[in-house]
Amino acid sequence: MTSNSPDRATSFGQAAAEYDRARPTYPLELLARVLPTTGGRVIDCGAGTGLLTRALIELGHDVAAVDPDALMLQRLRAESPGLPAFQGTGESMPLPDSAARALLFGQAWHWVDPVAASQEADRVLAPDGLLILIWNIRNEDVEWVRKLTAIIGHSPAEELILTSEPEVAAPFQLDRLETWDWERPLTPETLRELARSRSPYLTASPAERRRVDEALERLLADDATLRDRATFTLPYRTYAFCYSRPQ
């Protein structure tokens, strides 16, 4: 369950509602640290159902969204009526040159061709624009979270961030990496939906899906942290890689 295939990249639309309910949002404190609210448009590329988009709007940014999946964009438009939203990819965005002061990829850069996407980012960003790549990664220092990962596996994003750094091509250079530790409250049903909204599950065989479902039910029934709990918290560390171009 490690292939980073095009089928996986466009598998999420079939579970858009579950994805929107179950996936974590992004900590406002971290977003405020890496992206000032003054001036110009911000683009959320690979926006999905708009989890990062809505956080940016909450902070006061002028946001437009881009995603390759029409079903995900349908959910995004329903959640944020009137928001400019376009079907496109990190390698080909239907936007004019120098259209944005910042371009963000939330949980999405691992799906792109990094060289082509870097070239496209260079085109759509204003000369002093920022490229910001963000990922939410579960904190596996917690025992039950390690058990969860043993069941659902690592996603392409987790495999990337836990073993290396994102590949970003010229003319961009990494300015800084910011992180933020936080906890998200969940119910047992939200945890089930979280597992079922991931690309390895969505593209798995029926037998593999049953294995995941059954193992997750055993975890919920047997682990002392989760058993008989109406709510519990899932710990995350959010990573924000911030890039600029030499002037």
MARKOL-53352 format. One record per residue (C-alpha): x, y, z; residue in three letters; residue number from 1. Coordinates in steps of 0.02 Angstrom, whole numbers, plus 32768, in hexadecimal, padded with zeros to 4 digits. Layout:
[[X; Y; Z]; "ALA"; NUM],
...
//
This chain:
[[8000; 8000; 8000]; "MET"; 1],
[[8089; 8079; 7FD1]; "THR"; 2],
[[806B; 809F; 7F19]; "SER"; 3],
[[8053; 8157; 7EF2]; "ASN"; 4],
[[7FEC; 8138; 7E55]; "SER"; 5],
[[7F7A; 81AD; 7DF4]; "PRO"; 6],
[[7EE5; 813F; 7E26]; "ASP"; 7],
[[7F0A; 8163; 7EDB]; "ARG"; 8],
[[7F1C; 821D; 7EBB]; "ALA"; 9],
[[7E6C; 8225; 7E73]; "THR"; 10],
[[7E1A; 81A3; 7EE3]; "SER"; 11],
[[7DDA; 821A; 7F68]; "PHE"; 12],
[[7D40; 825C; 7F0E]; "GLY"; 13],
[[7CE2; 81B9; 7F2C]; "GLN"; 14],
[[7CEE; 81DE; 7FE7]; "ALA"; 15],
[[7CE5; 829C; 7FE3]; "ALA"; 16],
[[7C66; 82AA; 8071]; "ALA"; 17],
[[7CC7; 8233; 80E2]; "GLU"; 18],
[[7D69; 828C; 80B6]; "TYR"; 19],
[[7D22; 8335; 80E6]; "ASP"; 20],
[[7CDD; 82F4; 818C]; "ARG"; 21],
[[7D6F; 8287; 81BF]; "ALA"; 22],
[[7E0E; 82DA; 8182]; "ARG"; 23],
[[7E64; 8356; 81F5]; "PRO"; 24],
[[7E62; 8410; 81D5]; "THR"; 25],
[[7F00; 8478; 81E9]; "TYR"; 26],
[[7F37; 84D7; 8285]; "PRO"; 27],
[[7F12; 8590; 8271]; "LEU"; 28],
[[7FA6; 85BC; 82E0]; "GLU"; 29],
[[801F; 856C; 8266]; "LEU"; 30],
[[7FCC; 85B8; 81CD]; "LEU"; 31],
[[7FD3; 8665; 821C]; "ALA"; 32],
[[808C; 864C; 8240]; "ARG"; 33],
[[80BD; 861D; 818D]; "VAL"; 34],
[[8046; 868C; 8128]; "LEU"; 35],
[[8020; 8744; 814A]; "PRO"; 36],
[[7F6F; 877C; 811F]; "THR"; 37],
[[7FA2; 881C; 80C5]; "THR"; 38],
[[7F8C; 8831; 8009]; "GLY"; 39],
[[7F62; 87C4; 7F74]; "GLY"; 40],
[[7F12; 871D; 7F51]; "ARG"; 41],
[[7F40; 8676; 7F9D]; "VAL"; 42],
[[7F2C; 85D6; 7F38]; "ILE"; 43],
[[7F04; 852F; 7F8B]; "ASP"; 44],
[[7F3A; 84AB; 7F0C]; "CYS"; 45],
[[7F03; 83F9; 7F28]; "GLY"; 46],
[[7E7A; 8447; 7F91]; "ALA"; 47],
[[7E0C; 83AD; 7F99]; "GLY"; 48],
[[7D6C; 83D5; 7FF7]; "THR"; 49],
[[7DB6; 8478; 8038]; "GLY"; 50],
[[7DF8; 844F; 80E6]; "LEU"; 51],
[[7E90; 84BF; 80D1]; "LEU"; 52],
[[7E2C; 853A; 8068]; "THR"; 53],
[[7DB1; 8559; 80F6]; "ARG"; 54],
[[7E3E; 8570; 8174]; "ALA"; 55],
[[7E8E; 85F3; 8104]; "LEU"; 56],
[[7DE8; 864D; 80EF]; "ILE"; 57],
[[7DD1; 864C; 81AC]; "GLU"; 58],
[[7E77; 86A7; 81BC]; "LEU"; 59],
[[7E3D; 872D; 8142]; "GLY"; 60],
[[7E95; 86FA; 80A2]; "HIS"; 61],
[[7E51; 8712; 7FF2]; "ASP"; 62],
[[7E52; 865D; 7FB6]; "VAL"; 63],
[[7E38; 85FE; 7F14]; "ALA"; 64],
[[7E3B; 8540; 7F09]; "ALA"; 65],
[[7E7C; 84C3; 7E89]; "VAL"; 66],
[[7E61; 8407; 7E88]; "ASP"; 67],
[[7E62; 837E; 7E03]; "PRO"; 68],
[[7DC9; 8323; 7E46]; "ASP"; 69],
[[7D1F; 8368; 7E12]; "ALA"; 70],
[[7CC6; 830D; 7EA0]; "LEU"; 71],
[[7D39; 8359; 7F23]; "MET"; 72],
[[7D1E; 8406; 7ED7]; "LEU"; 73],
[[7C63; 83EB; 7EDD]; "GLN"; 74],
[[7C6F; 83D1; 7F99]; "ARG"; 75],
[[7CE4; 8467; 7FAA]; "LEU"; 76],
[[7C6A; 84D9; 7F4E]; "ARG"; 77],
[[7BDB; 849C; 7FBB]; "ALA"; 78],
[[7C3E; 84C5; 8058]; "GLU"; 79],
[[7C80; 856D; 8017]; "SER"; 80],
[[7BFE; 85B5; 7F9C]; "PRO"; 81],
[[7C43; 8637; 7F26]; "GLY"; 82],
[[7CF9; 860A; 7F44]; "LEU"; 83],
[[7D5F; 860B; 7EA2]; "PRO"; 84],
[[7D83; 8552; 7E83]; "ALA"; 85],
[[7DD4; 8506; 7DEA]; "PHE"; 86],
[[7DF4; 8456; 7DAC]; "GLN"; 87],
[[7EAF; 8442; 7D90]; "GLY"; 88],
[[7F4E; 83F4; 7DD2]; "THR"; 89],
[[7FEF; 842D; 7E22]; "GLY"; 90],
[[8042; 841B; 7D79]; "GLU"; 91],
[[7FBB; 847B; 7D1A]; "SER"; 92],
[[7F51; 84FF; 7D71]; "MET"; 93],
[[7ECE; 8564; 7D11]; "PRO"; 94],
[[7F13; 8607; 7D57]; "LEU"; 95],
[[7F6E; 869B; 7D09]; "PRO"; 96],
[[8025; 86C0; 7D24]; "ASP"; 97],
[[8055; 8711; 7DC9]; "SER"; 98],
[[7FA3; 86F7; 7E09]; "ALA"; 99],
[[7FCC; 86D3; 7EC0]; "ALA"; 100],
[[8035; 8711; 7F4F]; "ARG"; 101],
[[8035; 8663; 7F9B]; "ALA"; 102],
[[8017; 85B3; 7F5B]; "LEU"; 103],
[[7FF0; 852C; 7FDA]; "LEU"; 104],
[[7FE6; 8470; 7FC8]; "PHE"; 105],
[[7F91; 8421; 805E]; "GLY"; 106],
[[7FAA; 8365; 8061]; "GLN"; 107],
[[7FC5; 836B; 7FA4]; "ALA"; 108],
[[8079; 8388; 7F68]; "TRP"; 109],
[[80A1; 82CE; 7F73]; "HIS"; 110],
[[8026; 82B2; 7EE3]; "TRP"; 111],
[[807E; 8328; 7E68]; "VAL"; 112],
[[8114; 831D; 7DF4]; "ASP"; 113],
[[8186; 838D; 7E5B]; "PRO"; 114],
[[81E5; 83D7; 7DC8]; "VAL"; 115],
[[814B; 8400; 7D60]; "ALA"; 116],
[[80EC; 843E; 7DF9]; "ALA"; 117],
[[817E; 84AD; 7E2D]; "SER"; 118],
[[8181; 84F9; 7D7F]; "GLN"; 119],
[[80C5; 8518; 7D88]; "GLU"; 120],
[[80D5; 8564; 7E36]; "ALA"; 121],
[[815A; 85D9; 7DF2]; "ASP"; 122],
[[80E1; 860F; 7D6A]; "ARG"; 123],
[[8048; 8631; 7DD5]; "VAL"; 124],
[[80A1; 8684; 7E67]; "LEU"; 125],
[[80C9; 873D; 7E6C]; "ALA"; 126],
[[8183; 8763; 7E71]; "PRO"; 127],
[[8189; 8769; 7F2F]; "ASP"; 128],
[[8109; 86DD; 7F44]; "GLY"; 129],
[[8117; 864B; 7FBD]; "LEU"; 130],
[[8104; 8590; 7F9E]; "LEU"; 131],
[[80CA; 8537; 803C]; "ILE"; 132],
[[80B8; 847A; 8049]; "LEU"; 133],
[[8056; 843A; 80DF]; "ILE"; 134],
[[8035; 838D; 8126]; "TRP"; 135],
[[7FD9; 834B; 81BE]; "ASN"; 136],
[[8033; 82B1; 8200]; "ILE"; 137],
[[7FF3; 8243; 828D]; "ARG"; 138],
[[8060; 8241; 8329]; "ASN"; 139],
[[8094; 818C; 833A]; "GLU"; 140],
[[80E8; 81A8; 83E2]; "ASP"; 141],
[[803C; 817A; 8425]; "VAL"; 142],
[[8022; 80BD; 8433]; "GLU"; 143],
[[7F72; 80B1; 83EE]; "TRP"; 144],
[[7FA3; 811D; 8359]; "VAL"; 145],
[[802F; 80A2; 8331]; "ARG"; 146],
[[7FAE; 8017; 8337]; "LYS"; 147],
[[7F3F; 807B; 82C1]; "LEU"; 148],
[[7FCE; 808F; 8245]; "THR"; 149],
[[7FEF; 7FD5; 824B]; "ALA"; 150],
[[7F3C; 7FBE; 8210]; "ILE"; 151],
[[7F28; 8046; 818E]; "ILE"; 152],
[[7FDD; 8058; 8156]; "GLY"; 153],
[[803F; 80F5; 812E]; "HIS"; 154],
[[7FFA; 8167; 80A7]; "SER"; 155],
[[806B; 81AC; 801D]; "PRO"; 156],
[[8073; 824F; 807F]; "ALA"; 157],
[[80AB; 81F8; 811E]; "GLU"; 158],
[[812D; 8191; 80C2]; "GLU"; 159],
[[8174; 8231; 8078]; "LEU"; 160],
[[8177; 82A0; 8113]; "ILE"; 161],
[[81B0; 821A; 818D]; "LEU"; 162],
[[8243; 81E3; 8121]; "THR"; 163],
[[827E; 827C; 80C0]; "SER"; 164],
[[8252; 832D; 8089]; "GLU"; 165],
[[81E3; 8363; 7FF8]; "PRO"; 166],
[[8238; 8370; 7F4F]; "GLU"; 167],
[[8225; 8421; 7F0C]; "VAL"; 168],
[[8281; 845A; 7E70]; "ALA"; 169],
[[82D2; 84FE; 7E3B]; "ALA"; 170],
[[82BA; 858E; 7E4C]; "PRO"; 171],
[[8276; 856C; 7EFB]; "PHE"; 172],
[[82DE; 855D; 7F98]; "GLN"; 173],
[[82A6; 8527; 8045]; "LEU"; 174],
[[829F; 85BA; 80BD]; "ASP"; 175],
[[8261; 8560; 8157]; "ARG"; 176],
[[81FF; 84D0; 819E]; "LEU"; 177],
[[817A; 84F5; 8221]; "GLU"; 178],
[[8120; 846F; 8286]; "THR"; 179],
[[808B; 8470; 82FB]; "TRP"; 180],
[[8053; 83E5; 8372]; "ASP"; 181],
[[7F99; 83D8; 8396]; "TRP"; 182],
[[7F0E; 835E; 83BC]; "GLU"; 183],
[[7E6C; 8342; 8361]; "ARG"; 184],
[[7DD0; 8300; 83B9]; "PRO"; 185],
[[7D82; 8269; 8363]; "LEU"; 186],
[[7CF2; 81F1; 837A]; "THR"; 187],
[[7CFE; 8139; 834F]; "PRO"; 188],
[[7C98; 8158; 82B2]; "GLU"; 189],
[[7D09; 81E6; 827A]; "THR"; 190],
[[7D9F; 8174; 8290]; "LEU"; 191],
[[7D4B; 80F3; 8222]; "ARG"; 192],
[[7D2A; 8177; 819E]; "GLU"; 193],
[[7DDC; 81B4; 81AA]; "LEU"; 194],
[[7E1D; 8106; 8181]; "ALA"; 195],
[[7DA1; 80F4; 80F2]; "ARG"; 196],
[[7DCB; 819C; 80A4]; "SER"; 197],
[[7E82; 8172; 8085]; "ARG"; 198],
[[7EC3; 8147; 7FD8]; "SER"; 199],
[[7F09; 809A; 8008]; "PRO"; 200],
[[7E5B; 8068; 8047]; "TYR"; 201],
[[7DFD; 80B6; 7FB5]; "LEU"; 202],
[[7E66; 8059; 7F35]; "THR"; 203],
[[7E73; 7FB5; 7F96]; "ALA"; 204],
[[7E1D; 7F10; 7F6F]; "SER"; 205],
[[7D7D; 7EE2; 7FCC]; "PRO"; 206],
[[7DE0; 7E64; 8032]; "ALA"; 207],
[[7E5F; 7EE7; 8068]; "GLU"; 208],
[[7DD4; 7F60; 8096]; "ARG"; 209],
[[7D84; 7ED9; 8103]; "ARG"; 210],
[[7E2B; 7EB8; 8157]; "ARG"; 211],
[[7E3E; 7F71; 8182]; "VAL"; 212],
[[7D89; 7F81; 81BE]; "ASP"; 213],
[[7D94; 7EE7; 822E]; "GLU"; 214],
[[7E3E; 7F17; 8278]; "ALA"; 215],
[[7E00; 7FC6; 829C]; "LEU"; 216],
[[7D69; 7F82; 82F8]; "GLU"; 217],
[[7DDC; 7F15; 8362]; "ARG"; 218],
[[7E47; 7FAD; 838B]; "LEU"; 219],
[[7DAF; 8013; 83C0]; "LEU"; 220],
[[7D70; 7F83; 842C]; "ALA"; 221],
[[7E15; 7F4D; 847B]; "ASP"; 222],
[[7E83; 7FE6; 8494]; "ASP"; 223],
[[7E6F; 8035; 8540]; "ALA"; 224],
[[7E7E; 80E5; 84FB]; "THR"; 225],
[[7DEF; 80CB; 8481]; "LEU"; 226],
[[7D7E; 8047; 84CE]; "ARG"; 227],
[[7CD1; 8086; 84FF]; "ASP"; 228],
[[7D04; 813A; 84DB]; "ARG"; 229],
[[7C8B; 81AE; 8482]; "ALA"; 230],
[[7D1A; 8221; 8455]; "THR"; 231],
[[7DD8; 821D; 845A]; "PHE"; 232],
[[7E66; 8281; 840E]; "THR"; 233],
[[7ED8; 8259; 837C]; "LEU"; 234],
[[7F80; 82B4; 838A]; "PRO"; 235],
[[7FCE; 8305; 82F1]; "TYR"; 236],
[[806B; 8363; 82C2]; "ARG"; 237],
[[8050; 83DB; 8231]; "THR"; 238],
[[80E5; 8403; 81C3]; "TYR"; 239],
[[80EF; 84A2; 8158]; "ALA"; 240],
[[8181; 84AD; 80DE]; "PHE"; 241],
[[8194; 8562; 80A3]; "CYS"; 242],
[[81EC; 858B; 7FFE]; "TYR"; 243],
[[821A; 862B; 7FA4]; "SER"; 244],
[[827E; 865A; 7F09]; "ARG"; 245],
[[8321; 86BC; 7F0A]; "PRO"; 246],
[[82FF; 876F; 7ED7]; "GLN"; 247],
//
